[in-house]
Amino acid sequence: MNTSSATSPTKKYTHYRVCNFCEAMCGLEIEHDGKQVLGVKGDEKDPFSKGSICPKGAVIGEMYNDPDRLRKPLKKTSSGFVEIDWEEALDIVGKRLNTIRNEHGNDAIGLYFGNPTVHNYGAMMYVADLKKTIRSKNNYSATSMDQLPHHFASHFMFGNGMIMPIPDINRTEYMIVMGANPSASNGSIMTAAGVQKRLKDIQQRGGKYIVIDPRKTETAKSADEHLFIRPGTDVYFLLAMLHIITTEKKYNLKKLASHVVDLDKVISIATPYTPESVSSITGISVEDIRRITNEYLNTQKAVLYGRMGVSTQEYGGLCNWLINLINIVTGNLDSEGGAMFTNPAVPMVKNKVGHTPYNRWKSRVQDLPEFQGELPVSTMVDEIITEGKGQIKAMVTHAGNPVLSSPNGGRLDKALHDLEFMVSIDIYLNETTKHADIILPPTTGLEVDHYDLIFNAFAVSNNAKFSEALFPPKDGQLHDWQIFKGLTKRLSKKKLPWLYRISTPKLLLKLALLNGPYGRFSSIKRLFTGLTLGKIKRSVHGIDLGPLVPMFPKLLRTKDQKIHLAPSLFLEQLETLHAEFSNGKDTLQGNEFRLIGRRHLRSNNSWMHNVDKLVSGKNRCTVMMNTQDAERLGLKTEDEVMVKSRVGEIKIPIEVTKNMMPGVVSIPHGFGHTRKGSQLKVAETHAAGVSFNDISDHNRIDNLTGNAAFSGQIVQIIA
């Protein structure tokens, strides 16, 4: 705790920490009296965030004090949930999981990890040990509903799924933003606190940024230019860009020329995709395709960036490959102002070269390949409901609400009900955890030490900041990592090493920093001056480790230390696209629309809707529709309509706006807190909304990566 020298309980104290509610890593300055939060504002002395804060960080005190938040383990009984002590809860879980594993095998235990897992460095330090102890092939996470195509492209091109290109937003002069809305997400796979100012700075230094998206988003409204694109057609726009670059011989790899292989294979892949041939498919004019490509080519420091919208579609893997490819062949990868790579104090990229964590096993039912130790979430329900050897009989969930966040959540809702046993590590009794036999609620937020392992690896500059816990846990609460260790101990078939038994996240972090690129053990020169945990802790506002710097070829983890421009899996998927391109695209009929999701600055998926200040005001769970489409169907704002897909239907009010592309509708994800059994107070308000994933089709996936294809599915609007 960072405090003043006063000891009187009536005095005010100041605590500095990093907000861990999203990827932005905003520094917070928290005023408190030793027991309660009195006020929160952005930390202006934080060298990374420089005072930025969003509505989520401002309510960190309300999250801590939420009366619906669980603080003691719950056990399901015939009359409802009852509180039990920690030892009993952990013993029950250990006994039941061991019994199921002994009877049905390791794969009978399924594991699901939600996004907040990677926002918690303690959980990240110990989750691998739990997985290794259970030894199940049925591992799932939110990754395959979100960013899997990014990791997939990085692995096959650079040799490791964590070698992720990050836009050098601080120095770029021309930025193309596709399917991303950083003004609402605070950046995504681009950790950039204060991103709106960073975007404005591009303009103020004479640069330009444009947004290509089916919706005129919050980011697009401040951009130099916005162009509508039909959902699911980004791949054609990217191929048209590549067509211009290659057929007109405008490619120039610059310093990367000696570090690539298979350039000859990519020179001709975009030949059929002329701007004229893709214009009617994408909805972007030939003139705009050519102009944007040439603006990008003629700017010295340019970057092409895509995110959720290009990942969560049927060709999300190809999109991310093409984005990397275009940045590479124009010399804008690993170059100042282009797409660069962070050099974090705790490296996430291991030194192992040539490792291929792909297709080591496949899912039982859909025969989908594993990637980085996980199977796609889209097949998780199949593995629960389909009988036979390897069927999931028990589930372990951590910090996730897949009933609301995974495709066709209603199907999962029914499947979880029929499990033999389920344990959820979560702070709420919600739409998913209501199915658990045991709920283990960890500490959260202000009770937890914090260091960003993952998001420092995606940051737009190199930084380090450690946040001490502000308040101690109450009533014998356990941290996530302590719960993981307790379960690992009970599930391990052999005695755990003494070092593991005495270890803590802080100890592991200390060792990782010492051995990191800025640490004391990184070189003789830094033996006495290198970065240590103690030095970071004393720098309460954080430490600026400098801007992004070129990292290739040293960072490459391919066997030949080369960038692989044309991995065979991507070329094979391109052949599938070629066939579809030749056959033409389906057209919409009558009341049919293409559906996309959206996010709001006050929301973080499904897990922050229980805070009054974040859900107050007008209803945000609406279906946005273009003005022309609404007039054609005789609809107006607040009219309730039915949105129907192949797998389900929901009723939701209309929001008529000029910010939607004609033929496209948008519904936010993460809502739908109305299922019986959840004890969230949001269920009693208009903010409960309906679930996007009650109508998302679980069979729509990116066949290359297995990622869920939420964006672009056809739905009917029925008045």
Rosetta blueprint (number, residue, H / E / L):
1 M L
2 N L
3 T L
4 S L
5 S L
6 A L
7 T L
8 S L
9 P L
10 T L
11 K L
12 K L
13 Y E
14 T E
15 H E
16 Y E
17 R E
18 V E
19 C L
20 N L
21 F L
22 C L
23 E L
24 A L
25 M L
26 C L
27 G E
28 L E
29 E E
30 I E
31 E E
32 H E
33 D L
34 G L
35 K L
36 Q L
37 V E
38 L E
39 G E
40 V E
41 K E
42 G E
43 D L
44 E L
45 K L
46 D L
47 P L
48 F L
49 S L
50 K L
51 G L
52 S L
53 I L
54 C L
55 P H
56 K H
57 G H
58 A H
59 V L
60 I H
61 G H
62 E H
63 M H
64 Y H
65 N H
66 D L
67 P L
68 D L
69 R L
70 L L
71 R L
72 K L
73 P L
74 L E
75 K E
76 K E
77 T E
78 S L
79 S L
80 G E
81 F E
82 V E
83 E E
84 I L
85 D L
86 W H
87 E H
88 E H
89 A H
90 L H
91 D H
92 I H
93 V H
94 G H
95 K H
96 R H
97 L H
98 N H
99 T H
100 I H
101 R H
102 N H
103 E H
104 H H
105 G L
106 N H
107 D H
108 A H
109 I E
110 G E
111 L E
112 Y E
113 F E
114 G L
115 N H
116 P H
117 T H
118 V H
119 H H
120 N L
121 Y H
122 G H
123 A H
124 M H
125 M H
126 Y H
127 V H
128 A H
129 D H
130 L H
131 K H
132 K H
133 T H
134 I H
135 R L
136 S L
137 K L
138 N L
139 N E
140 Y E
141 S E
142 A H
143 T H
144 S H
145 M H
146 D L
147 Q L
148 L H
149 P H
150 H H
151 H H
152 F H
153 A H
154 S H
155 H H
156 F H
157 M H
158 F H
159 G L
160 N L
161 G L
162 M L
163 I L
164 M L
165 P L
166 I E
167 P E
168 D L
169 I L
170 N L
171 R L
172 T L
173 E L
174 Y E
175 M E
176 I E
177 V E
178 M E
179 G L
180 A L
181 N L
182 P H
183 S H
184 A H
185 S H
186 N L
187 G L
188 S L
189 I L
190 M L
191 T E
192 A L
193 A L
194 G L
195 V H
196 Q H
197 K H
198 R H
199 L H
200 K H
201 D H
202 I H
203 Q H
204 Q H
205 R L
206 G L
207 G L
208 K E
209 Y E
210 I E
211 V E
212 I E
213 D L
214 P L
215 R E
216 K L
217 T L
218 E H
219 T H
220 A H
221 K H
222 S L
223 A L
224 D L
225 E E
226 H E
227 L E
228 F L
229 I L
230 R L
231 P L
232 G L
233 T L
234 D H
235 V H
236 Y H
237 F H
238 L H
239 L H
240 A H
241 M H
242 L H
243 H H
244 I H
245 I H
246 T H
247 T H
248 E L
249 K L
250 K L
251 Y L
252 N L
253 L L
254 K H
255 K H
256 L H
257 A H
258 S H
259 H H
260 V E
261 V E
262 D L
263 L H
264 D H
265 K H
266 V H
267 I L
268 S L
269 I L
270 A L
271 T L
272 P L
273 Y L
274 T L
275 P H
276 E H
277 S H
278 V H
279 S H
280 S H
281 I H
282 T H
283 G L
284 I L
285 S L
286 V H
287 E H
288 D H
289 I H
290 R H
291 R H
292 I H
293 T H
294 N H
295 E H
296 Y H
297 L H
298 N L
299 T L
300 Q L
301 K L
302 A E
303 V E
304 L E
305 Y E
306 G E
307 R L
308 M H
309 G H
310 V H
311 S H
312 T L
313 Q L
314 E L
315 Y L
316 G H
317 G H
318 L H
319 C H
320 N H
321 W H
322 L H
323 I H
324 N H
325 L H
326 I H
327 N H
328 I H
329 V H
330 T L
331 G L
332 N L
333 L E
334 D L
335 S L
336 E L
337 G L
338 G L
339 A E
340 M E
341 F L
342 T L
343 N L
344 P L
345 A L
346 V L
347 P L
348 M L
349 V L
350 K L
351 N L
352 K L
353 V L
354 G L
355 H L
356 T L
357 P L
358 Y E
359 N E
360 R E
361 W E
362 K E
363 S L
364 R L
365 V L
366 Q L
367 D L
368 L L
369 P E
370 E E
371 F E
372 Q L
373 G L
374 E E
375 L L
376 P L
377 V H
378 S H
379 T H
380 M H
381 V H
382 D H
383 E H
384 I H
385 I H
386 T L
387 E L
388 G L
389 K L
390 G L
391 Q L
392 I L
393 K L
394 A E
395 M E
396 V E
397 T E
398 H E
399 A L
400 G L
401 N L
402 P H
403 V H
404 L H
405 S H
406 S L
407 P L
408 N L
409 G H
410 G H
411 R H
412 L H
413 D H
414 K H
415 A H
416 L H
417 H H
418 D L
419 L L
420 E L
421 F E
422 M E
423 V E
424 S E
425 I E
426 D L
427 I L
428 Y L
429 L L
430 N L
431 E L
432 T L
433 T H
434 K H
435 H H
436 A L
437 D L
438 I E
439 I E
440 L E
441 P L
442 P L
443 T L
444 T L
445 G H
446 L H
447 E H
448 V L
449 D L
450 H E
451 Y L
452 D L
453 L L
454 I L
455 F H
456 N H
457 A H
458 F L
459 A E
460 V L
461 S E
462 N E
463 N E
464 A E
465 K L
466 F L
467 S E
468 E L
469 A L
470 L L
471 F L
472 P L
473 P L
474 K L
475 D L
476 G L
477 Q L
478 L L
479 H L
480 D H
481 W H
482 Q H
483 I H
484 F H
485 K H
486 G H
487 L H
488 T H
489 K H
490 R H
491 L H
492 S L
493 K L
494 K L
495 K L
496 L L
497 P L
498 W H
499 L H
500 Y H
501 R H
502 I H
503 S L
504 T L
505 P H
506 K H
507 L H
508 L H
509 L H
510 K H
511 L H
512 A H
513 L H
514 L H
515 N H
516 G L
517 P L
518 Y L
519 G E
520 R L
521 F L
522 S L
523 S L
524 I H
525 K H
526 R H
527 L L
528 F L
529 T L
530 G L
531 L E
532 T L
533 L H
534 G H
535 K H
536 I H
537 K H
538 R H
539 S L
540 V L
541 H L
542 G L
543 I E
544 D E
545 L E
546 G E
547 P E
548 L L
549 V L
550 P L
551 M L
552 F L
553 P L
554 K L
555 L L
556 L L
557 R L
558 T L
559 K L
560 D L
561 Q L
562 K L
563 I E
564 H E
565 L L
566 A L
567 P L
568 S H
569 L H
570 F H
571 L H
572 E H
573 Q H
574 L H
575 E H
576 T H
577 L H
578 H H
579 A H
580 E H
581 F H
582 S H
583 N H
584 G L
585 K L
586 D L
587 T L
588 L L
589 Q L
590 G L
591 N L
592 E E
593 F E
594 R E
595 L E
596 I E
597 G L
598 R L
599 R L
600 H L
601 L L
602 R L
603 S L
604 N L
605 N L
606 S L
607 W L
608 M L
609 H L
610 N L
611 V L
612 D H
613 K H
614 L H
615 V H
616 S L
617 G L
618 K L
619 N L
620 R L
621 C L
622 T L
623 V E
624 M E
625 M E
626 N E
627 T H
628 Q H
629 D H
630 A H
631 E H
632 R H
633 L H
634 G L
635 L L
636 K L
637 T L
638 E L
639 D L
640 E E
641 V E
642 M E
643 V E
644 K E
645 S L
646 R L
647 V L
648 G L
649 E E
650 I E
651 K E
652 I E
653 P E
654 I E
655 E E
656 V E
657 T E
658 K L
659 N L
660 M E
661 M L
662 P L
663 G L
664 V E
665 V E
666 S E
667 I L
668 P L
669 H L
670 G L
671 F L
672 G L
673 H L
674 T L
675 R L
676 K L
677 G L
678 S L
679 Q L
680 L L
681 K H
682 V H
683 A H
684 E H
685 T L
686 H H
687 A H
688 A H
689 G L
690 V L
691 S L
692 F H
693 N H
694 D H
695 I L
696 S L
697 D L
698 H L
699 N L
700 R L
701 I E
702 D L
703 N L
704 L L
705 T L
706 G L
707 N L
708 A E
709 A L
710 F L
711 S L
712 G L
713 Q E
714 I E
715 V E
716 Q E
717 I E
718 I E
719 A L
